[in-house]
Structures are given as C-alpha cells and as structure tokens.
Amino acid sequence: MYDLLQKLFPICRSLTGQGVRETLGIIADHIPLRQTELPTGTKVFDWTIPREWNIRDAFIANADGRRIVDFRQNNLHVVGYSVPVDGWFSLEALQDHLYSLEEQPEAIPYVTSYYAERWGFCLAHRERLKLQPGQYRVVIDSDLSDGYLTYGECLLPGESQQEILLSTDICHPSMANNELSGPVILTWIGRWLMSEPRRYSYRLLFIPETIGSLAYLSQHLDTLKERVIAGFNLSCLGDERLYSCVSTPYANTLADRIVNQVLPHLEGRHQVYSFLERGSDERQYCSPGVDLPVVSVGRSKYGTYPEYHTSLDNLDLVTPKGLAGGFGYVRRCIEVAEMNRIYRATCLGEPQLGRYGLYPTLNIKRGAFSMATLRNLLAYADGTNDLLAIAGITQKPVWELSELARKLEGIGLLRVVEPDSMTRAMV
C-alpha cells in the first residue's frame, strides 16, 4: 500500500482533469475499475459539473529569472483551478494573490477556488517574508475548458444483491493522509474482497469530493436506496494516531452499529464524532431524501490534525504501519457486516449442553468459551436480535459470538432467521 501511495503522491489532482484520470488508471492496475465521465454543464441536483482544469507549469520568478515559487517542486504551490496568467507584477500587487499560514510558517497551505475564477500561489510563510520589493514574473500555464468530471467504480457481486457501499475521494493533490490513504486502502480492500467469498455485494467508488458524490447519486440514487444496507466513506486513514468515525445524523444505522462495535477493540484510542461535525462525503450520502446509511471512517479526522490541508501532510506523516491499521479497521467493519446475522434458538428451555459435548467447555479453534457466553447467546437468540445487538448486551465482540453461533448452528441449537434482512435488525 505504501508503494502505491508513493507512486500516486506526485500527481496533481483536482475536481477534474488528467491528474484524476492518471490516478484512476494506476488504481485500475490493481482492481477492475470502470471510469465514467460526465460533461461540463451537466446538472447534478442543485450543482453543475464545472469546466475541466489542467495545469502544466507555474512559477514566480525574480528579476534574475530564478524561480522562487515553483509548481514543479510542489503542486500545492498553485491555488487549485487557477486561471492562466503570464505577466510581471510588483510585490505589492502580487501580495493579493499569495496565501500562507502565519501560525504554521513552514507549511505550504492547500487552497482552491473551484467555482470562482481567480489565480494564486501558496507558499510557506517564512518564504513569503523573504520576498523583497521589486518586479516578479508570474506564469500559470493552465486551462479551463469544457471537458469532463471523471470517477471510478468497482462493483463486486456477492450472494445477495444487498450492498455495502465503500467510497473515497481522489481530488486532492500531494497530501498523503487527507487524500491518498483512502484510495490506497480502498484499492487493497478491493483486492482482499476479490479473494474472499462474499455474502453481500460491494460497490467501491473513487470520486472527487462533494461534486463527485453528488454526480454519482444523481445517476444511481434509486439503485443505492434499494440496495445499500451500510456504507463507509474512507478518509485520513494512514497516520498512527487515534481511530475515528463520523456518525450518521441519528447514529442509528447498521453502519453506526458496526463501527461502534469495532472501534473499542482496535489497538489505540478512538473517537466517535457526531454528524454535527461532518465535513466529507457523508454530507451528501446522508442528506435528506438520499438518506443512505453511510458513516465516515478514519484515523485522525479531517480538519483535526495540524498537518491537515498543508504540505506537512506528506510521506512522513503516513506510514506503512498507519496504513496497515487503517486497512485493518475497514476490513474488520466489513467482516462484522458479513458475519452479522439473526439467530433463533431451536430448543424450548435451555438445552442439555452435555448431550452436545458443550459442558463444561466448548473446544473449538480459539479455545473454550465460558458457559456464561454460551448461555447468554442462546438466551438472546430469540429471532429478533442480530449478533450486533447481542454483542452490545453481552459486551462480547461480534467475531467471538459469530464463531460460537456457527458452532451452535452446526449442531442444531441455533438457526438463521432471515439472513438477508439486516436492514430490519434491531438498533
């Protein structure tokens, strides 16, 4: 995963353009990915697909011709969607087009202007303070023209048409955690899913943030509302800090229940944020009338860590260990969704456990389960509780209860009830 992240890191991505297509093309070397393009001017609910932006070069040079701000050195140096410019400017005139962070003098900020035409450069504040009065050559070799918004999609069918939605963004330039950790981990989740039997179908989306999710929803809303039982938006999953999620509006969907089960069992601290603290594509997936059960999952939540939206969000912040932890978090959420079922005990009264070789211990792969766990599972397997509900009651991990439930099902003490009806499971 880290090798893929390093390969994608230098590419200049935005809402549209060749950087997005190049990124999707590299991801398509690892999983089957279909690219779709919507032309400029297409209405997507209350929004309109903007013109396509591409950039080849940009710099600010002093009177001697030396580049003091250079897009080729770091693509964050240019305000995203800057219109083309070629001319000489005094320092005083240039200051209106410069962006820096006084509170983070070493960092180049990430700035965009998607829906208003302007141009600008971003630089470390300490470098900005070094600029001397005089004339500066300013060049932005870019174009804004009618084109396309591009997104990638991978559909992996399972035994059921009910779906788990997995979505991530591909619209930021060279930032490792905020941007690339999500697409890289989702790519490897796709590889893993392709190697496993799947109860549910999986829809993997690689989209530009906000306008991309709106575009996709405008094309597929009826199908998504019919099929999606849980969804996860992947963002900022590659550092080694705490794990987190952003809940759905009422924190009561299957996706909420899954992450609330998984988070306490991960190594390290975790934080659950309310929907009031939303900021990524969960805004669109959970909006009124769309109402998809999608949470955002991450490590350090977007907007909460100091390197966010700056050049400090780099290949040092994201580590192989951090990516492995983020991958494990998402994979565990999927595993819980796959194993979550509603069971019903087949006996009236408590079964005579000794007849089934279950008393006093249950000898299976992971060792003996306590009699309390076994009896509690049988007691609450009344045909209305799914395993997530029983896990909440008994304070046992779903994966332990699932293993025990499969053992009990195999000897006839439990049976599965409505295995594809998890949308009706208890909250």
Protein Blocks (a to p, Z undefined) as FASTA:
>chain_A
ZZmmmmmmmpccdfbdjklmmmmmmmmmmbccddddddehiaghjbccddddddfbdcdd
dfkopafbdfklomklpcghiacddddddfklmmmmgccdfklmmbccddddfkbccddd
dddfklmmmpccdddddddddddddddddddddddddfbfbdcdddddfkbccdfklmmm
mmmmmmmmmmmmmmpccfbacddddddehjlmmmmmmmmmmmmmmmmmbdcddehjlbcb
dcdddddfkopafklmmmmmmmmmpgcddddddfklgcbfmlmmmgghklpacddddfdd
ehiafkgopaklcfklpcfklmmmmmmmmmmmmmmmmmpccdddfbecjddfklnopafb
dcdfkopadfklmmmmmmmmnolacfklmmmmnopafklmmmmmmmmmmnopaccehkll
mmmpcZZ
